[in-house]
Amino acid sequence: MAAPIVNPPLIAGTPSVSTRESWIAQIQSAITQAWTQMHALLSKNLIDTVSPGGTGNAITVLIPSDYAEVPVGIGSMWLIEPPSANTGPATLSVGGEAPLPLLTSEGNPLPAQYTTAGRRFVAQRRGVGEGLHYRILFSLNDVWPDLVRVGVFKTVSEAGTGNAITAATPAGVQGKFTKALGQLFLIRPPRTNAGGPVTLSIDGETPVRVYDQDNQDPVAGEIVGRRWTLVRYSTSGPQYNLVGGTVTMRQLTALLGGG
């Protein structure tokens, strides 16, 4: 999957209003492209996995309870988050099955550092008999580095409720940026909201209100548990606004990729 092309200016200090507007316009364009590509994939029954474990060379994941009846069959596609980078050839075990070789898109053993801790990739089960294996179709690395460069941060460790969400930016990002007008965050709330008000706290900040694109409280179910949600930070308030609604797991099991 081709990454969207973005060429954000290198900003030192406080950018001017015109620079910010150009920067935000590029972000929105990149997001639209990535979102479209990810939705196209999610519509093909890509299943998200949970509880990543093992090592970068022997990855283990579990199948969410709401997908427990989905067979781990030939052609099935799985969204995988490796616990660490691989140092050489790797295996993958889905749902407690015996480990199978994890190969590149060309069908070769993984070279060192092919996967990265926390960077999700899509793996498809292929082959028959002793030739069974998983093949990486593409990595979220194809899309997210560009988005991160223009200020999109994918959070981790989401917790709380659907109406009081907490999240954190990756360790390598924390303390290295200051939120500004237009800052974008990709979050995955732990539960569905029950109406308004909704708050979001990132990296231990005081909870900030979350509104829809019209600055209204989200209606019940507008923020869906375990579905990727893009929010934009505004210094007025301050507040977060939803950008383009949420992406369902059956959809990012139908759009994803994503440092």
GUNU-632368 format. One record per residue: residue number from 1; residue in one letter; y negated, z, x of N, C-alpha, C in turn. Coordinates in steps of 0.001 Angstrom, whole numbers, plus 524288, in hexadecimal, padded with zeros to 5 digits. Example, Ala and Ser with C-alpha at 12.3 -4.5 7.8 and 13.67 -1.06 7.14 Angstrom:
 resi resn  n_c2  n_c3  n_c1 ca_c2 ca_c3 ca_c1  c_c2  c_c3  c_c1
    1    A 8163A 81E78 83386 81194 81E78 8300C 80CE4 81E78 83390
    2    S 808CA 81BA8 83232 80424 81BE4 83566 7FFE2 81EBE 83264
This chain:
 resi resn  n_c2  n_c3  n_c1 ca_c2 ca_c3 ca_c1  c_c2  c_c3  c_c1
    1    M 80497 80000 80353 80000 80000 80000 7FB34 80000 8037A
    2    A 7F7D8 7FC29 802E0 7F34A 7FBBF 8063D 7EF64 80001 804E9
    3    A 7ED1C 80250 808EB 7E92E 80653 80815 7E40B 803CA 806A5
    4    P 7E0F5 80656 8033C 7DBDC 80431 801F6 7D867 80438 806C9
    5    I 7D504 80044 80736 7D19C 7FFDF 80BB9 7CC92 802B9 80A96
    6    V 7CB51 80698 80DBF 7C676 8097F 80D27 7C411 80A2A 81286
    7    N 7BEF5 809C5 812B3 7BC2E 80A4D 817A7 7B7BB 80E2C 816FD
    8    P 7B8FB 8132C 81676 7B4EB 8170B 81599 7B197 817CD 81A7B
    9    P 7AC85 818FB 819AE 7A93A 819FF 81E33 7AAC1 81F1E 820B9
   10    L 7AA15 81F8F 825D1 7AB03 82479 82875 7A636 827D4 8279E
   11    I 7A6E0 82C1E 824D7 7A273 82F50 8233E 7A219 83421 826A8
   12    A 79DB8 834E0 82920 79CB4 83991 82C33 79847 83C83 82996
   13    G 79915 84192 828C3 79516 8449B 82618 79507 84377 82053
   14    T 7905C 8437D 81DFE 78FCF 8429E 81863 78E61 83CF6 8175B
   15    P 791B2 83A00 81496 79086 8347D 81399 78C1E 833E5 80FAE
   16    S 7895C 82F82 80FF8 78542 82E6F 80C33 787AB 82D46 806EB
   17    V 78465 82D38 802DD 78651 82C1A 7FD97 788B3 826A8 7FD5F
   18    S 78619 822CA 7FFEA 78816 81D6A 7FFC1 78D4A 81D01 8029A
   19    T 78DD6 81FE3 806F2 792C7 81FDD 809CD 79705 82239 80674
   20    R 795D4 8268C 803D6 799AC 82908 8006E 79B6A 82555 7FC23
   21    E 79790 8228D 7F9BC 798E7 81F0A 7F56D 79C8C 81ABB 7F74A
   22    S 79B7B 81895 7FBE5 79EE2 81482 7FE19 7A447 816B6 7FF35
   23    W 7A46A 81B5E 80168 7A95D 81E02 802B9 7AC9D 81EE6 7FDDD
   24    I 7AA1B 820F8 7F9BA 7ACE0 8221E 7F4E0 7AED4 81D14 7F24F
   25    A 7ABAE 818E5 7F29A 7AD55 813EC 7F052 7B242 811F2 7F2FB
   26    Q 7B292 81284 7F82E 7B73A 810D5 7FB03 7BBEF 81436 7F999
   27    I 7BAFE 81943 7F8F4 7BF31 81CC6 7F75D 7C16A 81B12 7F21C
   28    Q 7BDE7 81A24 7EE5E 7BFB0 818B4 7E925 7C2BF 813A0 7E93D
   29    S 7C0F6 80FD8 7EC68 7C3B9 80AE2 7ECD3 7C927 80BAF 7EF29
   30    A 7C97D 80ED9 7F359 7CE83 80FD7 7F5DE 7D22B 812B6 7F238
   31    I 7D00B 81692 7EF6B 7D33B 8198E 7EBBE 7D57A 81604 7E787
   32    T 7D22D 81287 7E573 7D3FC 80F06 7E155 7D88A 80BB5 7E342
   33    Q 7D81D 8099D 7E804 7DC4F 80668 7EA21 7E14F 8098F 7EAEF
   34    A 7E0B0 80E35 7ED4F 7E547 8116F 7EE5D 7E7D1 81337 7E951
   35    W 7E48A 814D1 7E597 7E686 816AC 7E095 7E9A6 81261 7DDDC
   36    T 7E7A0 80D9A 7DE0A 7EA51 80931 7DB91 7EF9C 8083F 7DE22
   37    Q 7EFAA 80862 7E35D 7F48F 80782 7E62F 7F876 80BCF 7E4F9
   38    M 7F69B 81094 7E4B6 7FA15 814F7 7E3D5 7FC59 814D4 7DE48
   39    H 7F902 81384 7DA74 7FAEF 81324 7D51A 7FF24 80EFB 7D49B
   40    A 7FE6C 80AAB 7D74E 80244 80676 7D71B 80789 80863 7D905
   41    L 80770 80BB1 7DD0D 80C57 80DB8 7DF24 80EB2 811BC 7DB73
   42    L 80B64 81541 7D96B 80D63 8195C 7D605 8100F 81729 7D134
   43    S 80E3F 81297 7CF6E 81089 8103C 7CAC4 81612 80E48 7CBBD
   44    K 817C3 80E6A 7D0A3 81CFD 80C91 7D1F0 820D6 81118 7D283
   45    N 81FA9 81574 7CFF4 8234A 819DF 7CFB8 8242A 81C81 7D4FA
   46    L 81FF4 81D3C 7D7CF 8201C 8205E 7DC8F 8202C 8261B 7DAFE
   47    I 823D7 82921 7DD12 82466 82E9E 7DBA4 82245 83219 7DFF6
   48    D 81ED8 835B0 7DE84 81CD0 83975 7E241 82111 83D77 7E367
   49    T 8212E 83F73 7E829 824F9 84375 7E993 82228 8488D 7EAC5
   50    V 82507 84CD0 7EB07 822BC 851F6 7EBEC 825C2 854CF 7F036
   51    S 82398 85943 7F1C5 82623 85CC1 7F592 827DD 85A04 7FA89
   52    P 82438 8574F 7FD35 825C7 854C7 8021F 82780 858D7 8061D
   53    G 82BB2 857AC 808DE 82DB4 85B56 80CB4 83044 85883 81130
   54    G 8330A 85B8F 81456 83598 85942 818DD 831C1 85854 81D3F
   55    T 83265 853FC 81FE7 82EFC 8528A 82442 82D48 84CE1 8239B
   56    G 82A05 84B19 82726 82864 845A7 826F6 82CD5 841E1 827F1
   57    N 83100 843CC 82A67 8358D 8407D 82B81 839F0 84136 82797
   58    A 83984 8452C 8244A 83D8D 84640 82053 83ACB 8486A 81B83
   59    I 8387A 844EE 8187D 83541 84677 81406 8389F 8479D 80F4A
   60    T 8376A 84BD7 80C9D 83A08 84D24 807B6 835EB 84DC7 80374
   61    V 83703 84BBF 7FED3 83382 84C52 7FA59 836CA 84D34 7F577
   62    L 83453 84F65 7F174 836EE 85047 7EC7A 8346F 84CED 7E844
   63    I 83746 84C3B 7E3FE 83561 84927 7DF97 83306 84CE1 7DB90
   64    P 82E42 84BD5 7D991 82BE5 84F3F 7D5A4 82F67 84FD0 7D0DC
   65    S 82F20 8544F 7CE59 83285 8555A 7C9D8 831CB 85162 7C57D
   66    D 82CED 84F65 7C4D4 82C0D 84B9B 7C09A 82E5A 84643 7C1D9
   67    Y 83061 84591 7C6AB 832F9 840B2 7C817 838AA 841B2 7C99D
   68    A 83ABC 84629 7C7FD 83FFA 847C5 7C9A5 8442A 843D1 7C820
   69    E 8433A 840E4 7C3ED 8472C 83D30 7C221 846AC 837D1 7C4A8
   70    V 842B5 83728 7C7F8 8420A 8321D 7CA96 84620 831A1 7CEE5
   71    P 8495B 82D9A 7CED4 84D62 82D1A 7D2DE 84B16 82B7C 7D822
   72    V 84D69 82D8D 7DC4A 84BD5 82BE4 7E18A 84F15 82711 7E2C9
   73    G 84DB9 822C3 7E03D 850DA 81E09 7E0A9 84E70 819F0 7E428
   74    I 85149 815A9 7E4DC 84F5C 8115A 7E801 84A5F 80F39 7E589
   75    G 84651 80E89 7E8B8 8415D 80C7F 7E6D3 83D91 810A3 7E50C
   76    S 83F64 81586 7E46D 83BD7 819AE 7E2C0 837C7 81AB0 7E6FA
   77    M 832F2 81BE2 7E54C 82EA4 81CA9 7E8F3 82C90 82236 7E882
   78    W 82B68 8248A 7ECF6 829ED 82A0A 7ED32 82519 82AC7 7F08F
   79    L 8219B 82E1D 7EEA2 81CE4 82F67 7F18F 81E1F 83435 7F4E1
   80    I 81DBF 8339A 7FA07 81F87 8379F 7FDAE 81AF6 839BB 800E9
   81    E 81AD5 83EE2 8018A 816F0 8415D 804EF 819CB 843FE 8097A
   82    P 819C8 841A2 80E17 81CB0 843EA 8127B 81A41 84905 8144B
   83    P 81D7C 84CD9 815D3 81B70 851E8 8178C 818F6 851B1 81CF2
   84    S 81A61 84DC2 82006 8182F 84D26 82541 81912 8478C 82706
   85    A 81688 84611 82B44 81736 840C8 82D58 81CAE 84037 82FB1
   86    N 81ED7 83B8A 82F51 823F7 83AA6 831B4 8235B 839B3 8378C
   87    T 82754 83B1C 83A6F 82745 83A3A 84018 82B30 83605 841B2
   88    G 82DA3 833A7 83DC7 83189 82FA1 83EC7 8342E 82E24 839B0
   89    P 838D2 82BC4 839D7 83BA0 82A51 83513 83C0D 82EEB 8315A
   90    A 83BB8 82DC2 82C3B 83B86 831ED 82858 83F51 830FC 823E4
   91    T 84058 83530 820E9 8438E 834EC 81C31 84078 83733 817AC
   92    L 8423D 835F3 812F5 83FC4 837EA 80E32 843FA 83990 80A57
   93    S 84345 83E29 80810 846BA 84013 803FA 84381 8411A 7FF18
   94    V 844EF 83E8C 7FACE 8422E 83F23 7F5D4 8459B 84218 7F1FB
   95    G 8439E 8465D 7EFF5 84671 84942 7EBEB 84B82 84BB3 7EDAF
   96    G 84BEC 84D28 7F2A4 8509A 84FC5 7F490 854F9 84C33 7F63F
   97    E 85413 8471D 7F62C 8581D 84370 7F7D8 858E7 843BA 7FDC3
   98    A 85D2A 8415D 7FF95 85E09 8410E 80537 859B7 83DC5 807AB
   99    P 857CB 83F47 80C4A 85392 83C5A 80ED9 8551D 836AC 80FDA
  100    L 8515E 83333 80F0B 85223 82DA5 81027 84E07 82BE0 81415
  101    P 84F33 827CF 81720 84B5C 825DD 81ADE 84650 82440 81813
  102    L 841E7 82575 81A81 83CC7 823E5 81896 83AC1 81FB7 81C4F
  103    L 839E2 81AFE 81A33 83895 8168C 81D81 83321 81474 81C5B
  104    T 83120 8114C 81FF3 82C1A 80EC0 81F2A 82CAC 80A86 81AFE
  105    S 82851 80836 81978 82883 80411 81586 82BA4 7FF61 81761
  106    E 82C3F 7FEE8 81C91 82F53 7FA8E 81EBA 83510 7FBF8 81F55
  107    G 83670 800E8 81E0F 83BE4 80281 81E6E 83D7E 8049B 823B8
  108    N 839BC 8065A 826D6 83AE3 8087A 82BFF 83A35 80E6A 82C11
  109    P 83CCC 8111F 82FB1 83C01 816C4 83034 83641 817F2 83132
  110    L 83473 81C66 82F57 82EF1 81DB0 82FFC 82D98 81EBC 835B2
  111    P 8296C 81C61 8379F 8278A 81DD8 83CD2 824AB 82311 83C61
  112    A 823D0 825AE 840A0 8211A 82AB3 84096 81BB2 82A27 83E24
  113    Q 81A2F 82E2C 83B1F 8150C 82E81 838A1 8143B 82A64 8345A
  114    Y 81888 8283F 83252 817FF 8246C 82E15 81624 8271F 82917
  115    T 817D2 82BFA 82858 81605 82F12 823E6 81289 83375 825EA
  116    T 80F52 83589 82261 80B98 83997 823CA 80BFE 83E13 81FE8
  117    A 80B8B 842D4 821C5 80BE2 84767 81E5A 807FD 846F9 819DF
  118    G 809F4 847A2 81511 8068F 847A2 81083 804D0 84250 80EA5
  119    R 8060A 83E21 8118E 80499 838DE 80FE3 8091F 8366C 80CEE
  120    R 8085F 8358E 807F3 80CA1 833C3 804A8 80DFD 82E0D 8059C
  121    F 812EA 82CE1 804BE 814A3 82777 8050C 81889 8266F 800AD
  122    V 8194F 8217B 7FF8E 81CF6 81FE7 7FB75 821F8 81E09 7FE01
  123    A 82659 82062 7FC6B 82B71 81EE9 7FE88 82EDF 81CDA 7FA20
  124    Q 83199 8188E 7FB2F 83522 8163E 7F74D 83ABE 8168A 7F949
  125    R 83E48 81824 7F5D2 843CF 81875 7F741 84628 812FC 7F720
  126    R 848DC 8118D 7FB58 84B15 80C53 7FBBC 85088 80C90 7FE23
  127    G 85337 80824 7FDFB 85844 8079F 80087 85CD1 8095B 7FD20
  128    V 86191 808D5 7FF47 86658 80A79 7FCA1 869FE 80CFD 8009C
  129    G 86D79 8104F 7FEB0 87163 812AC 80217 86F08 81554 806CF
  130    E 8711C 81418 80B61 86F2F 81676 8102D 869D0 81461 811B3
  131    G 8681B 8105E 80EF5 862ED 80E2E 81021 85E8C 81082 80CE5
  132    L 85FCE 81484 809C8 85BB9 81705 806A8 85772 81928 80A33
  133    H 8528E 81867 80885 84E2E 81A68 80B8E 84950 81A81 80820
  134    Y 84538 81CE4 80A24 84014 81CAB 807A9 83C8A 81968 80B27
  135    R 83950 81631 808AA 835B8 812F3 80B9C 83025 8141E 809E8
  136    I 82CB7 81506 80DAF 8273E 81617 80C70 82495 810FB 80ADA
  137    L 822AD 810D6 80600 82017 80C1C 8041F 81A7E 80BDA 8061C
  138    F 817C8 81035 805BB 81293 81095 80800 8111E 8164E 80839
  139    S 80D5F 81762 80B86 80B80 81CB8 80C1C 80632 81D32 80995
  140    L 8050F 821DD 8079E 7FFDD 822C1 8058F 7FBEC 8223D 809F0
  141    N 7FDD4 82242 80EBA 7FA5F 82161 8132F 7F7AD 81C16 812B8
  142    D 7FA0F 8186E 80FC3 7F7C1 81343 80F35 7F27F 8137D 80C67
  143    V 7F1D5 8175F 808FA 7ED2F 817B5 805BC 7E999 81C31 8074A
  144    W 7EBD3 820CF 807F7 7E885 82574 8086D 7E51C 825DB 80D3A
  145    P 7E69E 823C4 811CC 7E308 8243C 8163A 7DDB0 821E5 8150E
  146    D 7DD9F 81D5F 81254 7D89E 81B05 810FB 7D590 81E76 80D3A
  147    L 7D863 820BB 80979 7D5B1 82404 805AE 7D3A3 828F7 80846
  148    V 7D6B7 82B35 80BCA 7D4F4 82FDE 80E80 7D023 82EAC 811CF
  149    R 7D01C 82A04 81442 7CBAB 82898 8177F 7C6A2 82864 81469
  150    V 7C6F4 82716 80F73 7C236 826D4 80C56 7C18A 82BB7 80903
  151    G 7C476 82FB4 80A2F 7C363 834C2 807D1 7C6DB 8366D 80365
  152    V 7CB9E 83458 802F5 7CF3D 83619 7FEEE 7D335 839C2 80170
  153    F 7D396 83E75 7FF72 7D745 84233 80196 7DB85 84368 7FD99
  154    K 7E067 842D4 7FF38 7E4D3 8443C 7FBED 7E604 849F8 7FCFC
  155    T 7E5E0 84D21 7F8EB 7E6AC 852B7 7F99E 7EC74 85419 7F9BA
  156    V 7ED7C 858DB 7FB65 7F2D1 85AE2 7FB9F 7F2C9 86052 7F940
  157    S 7F75D 8626B 7F86E 7F7F8 867DA 7F6A0 7F508 868EA 7F195
  158    E 7F580 8654C 7EDCC 7F301 8662E 7E8C4 7F5BC 86A9E 7E5DC
  159    A 7F2A7 86DFB 7E362 7F4D8 8727D 7E097 7F130 873EA 7DC26
  160    G 7F22B 8787F 7D9CA 7EEFE 87A40 7D56C 7F11A 8783D 7D04C
  161    T 7ED99 876C8 7CCC4 7EF0E 874CA 7C7A1 7EC58 86F90 7C6BD
  162    G 7ED4F 86D41 7C227 7EAB8 8685D 7C0DF 7E4F0 86904 7BFDD
  163    N 7E33E 86DD9 7BEEE 7DDB7 86EDD 7BDEE 7DB08 871B0 7C26B
  164    A 7DE00 87388 7C636 7DBC8 87625 7CACB 7DEFD 8746E 7CF80
  165    I 7DD97 86FF1 7D195 7E0AB 86D6A 7D5B0 7DEB4 86F25 7DB0F
  166    T 7E24C 87048 7DE83 7E0ED 8714B 7E3F4 7E3CD 86D59 7E75D
  167    A 7E150 86BE2 7EBA5 7E3AA 86813 7EF32 7E157 868E1 7F49C
  168    A 7E3AC 86654 7F869 7E1C4 866AA 7FDC4 7E1E4 86144 80039
  169    T 7DE50 86045 803C5 7DE8F 85B7B 806CB 7E25F 85C55 80B4E
  170    P 7E495 8582E 80D81 7E84F 858CB 811CC 7E5F6 85BD5 8165A
  171    A 7E947 85E7E 8193B 7E77D 861D0 81D8A 7E415 85ED4 82167
  172    G 7E55A 859ED 82261 7E25A 856E2 82625 7DCF5 85567 82446
  173    V 7DBE0 85653 81F39 7D6D6 854DD 81CF1 7D366 859A2 81C18
  174    Q 7D5CC 85E12 81ADD 7D2D7 862BE 81978 7CEE0 86423 81DB0
  175    G 7CA28 86551 81BE2 7C60B 866F5 81F75 7C382 86292 8227C
  176    K 7C53F 85DB2 8219A 7C32F 85956 824A0 7BFB9 855BA 82162
  177    F 7BE8B 85747 81C93 7BB1E 8541D 8195D 7B816 857A7 815AF
  178    T 7B3BC 855B9 813C6 7B09F 8588E 80FEE 7B060 8553E 80B0A
  179    K 7B1B7 8579B 806A7 7B1A0 85498 801CE 7AC18 852B3 800A8
  180    A 7ABC1 84DD0 7FF10 7A6BC 84B7D 7FDCD 7A73B 84868 7F8C6
  181    L 7A2C6 846B8 7F6BA 7A2BD 84395 7F1FE 7A65E 83EE9 7F299
  182    G 7A9EB 83E38 7EEE3 7AD6C 839C5 7EEF9 7B29A 83AB7 7F1A7
  183    Q 7B351 83F64 7F407 7B849 8408A 7F69E 7BCC1 8402D 7F2AD
  184    L 7C102 83D88 7F42E 7C56F 83CBA 7F0B4 7CA23 83FD9 7F28E
  185    F 7CCF7 8421D 7EED1 7D1B8 84504 7EFF3 7D608 84325 7EC48
  186    L 7DAA6 8425C 7EE72 7DF31 840FF 7EB55 7E27F 845EF 7EAD9
  187    I 7E2FF 847E6 7E616 7E5D4 84CC7 7E531 7EA59 84BD4 7E172
  188    R 7EE1C 84F71 7E17E 7F272 84F30 7DDCB 7F2EA 85486 7DB37
  189    P 7F04D 85551 7D6BC 7F04E 85A6B 7D423 7F5D2 85C4E 7D2F2
  190    P 7F6BB 86167 7D345 7FBFC 8636C 7D255 7FD9E 86346 7CC9A
  191    R 7F9BC 86354 7C914 7FAF0 86357 7C37E 7F6DB 86028 7C08E
  192    T 7F82B 85EEB 7BBA7 7F497 85C0A 7B843 7F070 85FB3 7B616
  193    N 7EB91 85DC8 7B5A8 7E761 86120 7B394 7E7E3 861BD 7ADB0
  194    A 7E601 86620 7ABCE 7E639 86752 7A637 7E0EC 8669F 7A3A3
  195    G 7DDC8 8632B 7A5BE 7D878 86269 7A3DD 7D4B7 8642E 7A812
  196    G 7CFE2 86580 7A67A 7CC14 8675D 7AA46 7CAFE 86D24 7A97C
  197    P 7C854 86F8B 7AD48 7C6A3 86D32 7B232 7CB18 86CCF 7B62B
  198    V 7CA4B 8695B 7BA08 7CDF6 868C2 7BE5B 7CAFB 869B0 7C371
  199    T 7CD56 86C8C 7C704 7CADF 86D6F 7CC19 7CE8A 86BAF 7D075
  200    L 7CC2B 86A8E 7D4E7 7CF1E 86901 7D990 7CCDF 86BD6 7DE47
  201    S 7D043 86E36 7E14B 7CEAE 870CB 7E628 7D1A2 86E4B 7EAA6
  202    I 7CEB8 86C22 7EE68 7D10E 86998 7F2F2 7CFC7 86CC0 7F7DC
  203    D 7D3CF 86E08 7FAC9 7D331 87101 7FFAB 7D091 87646 7FEC5
  204    G 7D1E6 878D4 7FA6D 7D001 87E18 7F982 7CA73 87E87 7F794
  205    E 7C804 87A21 7F639 7C2A7 87A58 7F447 7C273 87CFF 7EEF1
  206    T 7BDCA 87EA2 7ED67 7BD0C 8809F 7E823 7BE70 87C50 7E44B
  207    P 7C192 87D76 7E037 7C323 8795A 7DC8C 7BE80 8764F 7DA65
  208    V 7BF2C 8712B 7DA2B 7BB19 86D94 7D862 7BD05 86AD9 7D376
  209    R 7B995 86A28 7CFB0 7BB18 867A5 7CAC2 7BC98 861F3 7CBA3
  210    V 7C061 86032 7C88B 7C224 85AC6 7C899 7C0D0 8585E 7C34A
  211    Y 7BE30 853E8 7C36A 7BCBA 8512E 7BE9F 7BEFC 84BA6 7BEA4
  212    D 7BEEA 84930 7BA12 7C09D 843C4 7B9D7 7BC28 84049 7BBC4
  213    Q 7BCC0 83B2C 7BB49 7B8CE 83799 7BD53 7B3B6 837D2 7BA50
  214    D 7B3D2 83A31 7B5A0 7AF1C 83AB0 7B26F 7ACDA 84030 7B2A3
  215    N 7AE97 84337 7B695 7ACB8 84890 7B74F 7AE17 84C26 7B2B9
  216    Q 7B284 84AFF 7B041 7B48D 84E57 7AC1B 7B973 85118 7AE1D
  217    D 7BAB7 8559C 7ABB5 7BF94 8583C 7AD29 7C438 854A8 7ABFE
  218    P 7C811 8547C 7AF61 7CCB9 85155 7AE4A 7CF69 8533B 7A953
  219    V 7D137 84F94 7A627 7D413 85117 7A173 7D98A 852D1 7A30A
  220    A 7DC2E 8558F 79F9E 7E17A 85765 7A0C4 7E4F5 852CD 7A244
  221    G 7E7AF 8535B 7A6A3 7EB40 84F4C 7A860 7E8C3 84B07 7AB9E
  222    E 7E3A3 84B3A 7AC5D 7E114 84723 7AF72 7E272 8479F 7B53E
  223    I 7E358 84C67 7B705 7E52B 84D5B 7BC58 7EAE4 84EEA 7BBDE
  224    V 7EE51 84BB9 7BDEE 7F3EA 84C67 7BD01 7F690 84EBD 7C1D0
  225    G 7F9D8 852A1 7C0DD 7FC99 8553A 7C513 7FFE4 85180 7C852
  226    R 7FF9D 8521B 7CD84 8029D 84F0E 7D147 8014B 84937 7D127
  227    R 7FCAD 84803 7CF3E 7FAE8 8429A 7CF66 7F60C 84247 7D2D4
  228    W 7F5E0 83E63 7D61D 7F17C 83DD6 7D9AF 7EC6E 83CF7 7D6AB
  229    T 7E867 83FC6 7D83A 7E35B 83F91 7D59D 7DF1A 83F11 7D9BC
  230    L 7DBA1 83B5F 7D904 7D761 83A91 7DCB2 7D274 83D12 7DA84
  231    V 7CFEA 8405E 7DDAB 7CB14 842DF 7DBFE 7C6C0 841CF 7DFEF
  232    R 7C207 84192 7DDF5 7BD66 84085 7E131 7B9DE 8454C 7E107
  233    Y 7B820 846EB 7E59F 7B4D7 84B93 7E609 7AF1B 84A2B 7E55D
  234    S 7AC52 84D62 7E263 7A6B5 84CB5 7E1B8 7A402 851C1 7E343
  235    T 79FDD 85141 7E64F 79D06 855E6 7E806 7999E 8581D 7E3B0
  236    S 798D6 85538 7DF73 795E1 85762 7DB26 799AE 85A7F 7D7D5
  237    G 798A7 85F61 7D741 79C48 862CC 7D46C 79DF8 86756 7D7C3
  238    P 7A111 866CD 7DBE8 7A423 86213 7DD1C 7A873 8613A 7D921
  239    Q 7AAE9 85CA6 7D95D 7AF27 85B86 7D5BF 7B28D 8572D 7D7F1
  240    Y 7B72D 85697 7D59B 7BA97 85221 7D6AE 7BAE3 84EDD 7D1B0
  241    N 7BB4A 849BF 7D25B 7BC1E 84645 7CDE8 7C122 84328 7CEBE
  242    L 7C420 8428F 7CA90 7C8CE 83F57 7CAD5 7C745 839AB 7CBD2
  243    V 7CA46 83706 7CF0C 7C953 8317D 7D025 7CE08 82E76 7CE31
  244    G 7CD63 82B9F 7CA01 7D193 82841 7C81C 7D635 82B10 7C5BF
  245    G 7D586 82FF1 7C43B 7D9C9 832B2 7C1A9 7DE22 83434 7C56F
  246    T 7E2D7 8350C 7C358 7E73B 836C2 7C688 7EB42 83271 7C70F
  247    V 7EEAA 8332F 7CAD8 7F2F0 82F82 7CBBF 7F803 83268 7CAAE
  248    T 7FAFD 830A6 7C700 7FFC9 8336A 7C5A8 803F7 83281 7C9C7
  249    M 807C0 8361B 7CA06 80BFD 83550 7CDBA 80F28 8308C 7CC1C
  250    R 80F4C 82F6F 7C721 81222 82ABC 7C586 80EF0 825E5 7C6CF
  251    Q 809C2 82692 7C74F 80688 82226 7C8E8 806E6 821C4 7CEDF
  252    L 804BE 8272D 7D340 80519 82746 7D918 80AB5 82725 7DAA6
  253    T 80F46 827E7 7D4CC 814D2 8265E 7D514 8150E 820EB 7D2FE
  254    A 80FD6 81F53 7D296 80F04 819E9 7D125 80A8E 817FC 7D45C
  255    L 803F9 81B9F 7DA90 7FF78 81A10 7DD8A 7FF73 81BAE 7E318
  256    L 8023A 81F7B 7E4AA 800D9 82191 7E9B2 80256 81EC1 7EE83
  257    G 7FFC5 821A7 7F178 8009C 822D5 7F684 7FEE9 827B5 7F874
  258    G 7F946 82A42 7FFA5 7F6E3 82E66 802A8 7F58F 83154 804CE
  259    G 7EE4B 83266 81496 7EAA4 8353E 815F9 7E82F 8327E 81975
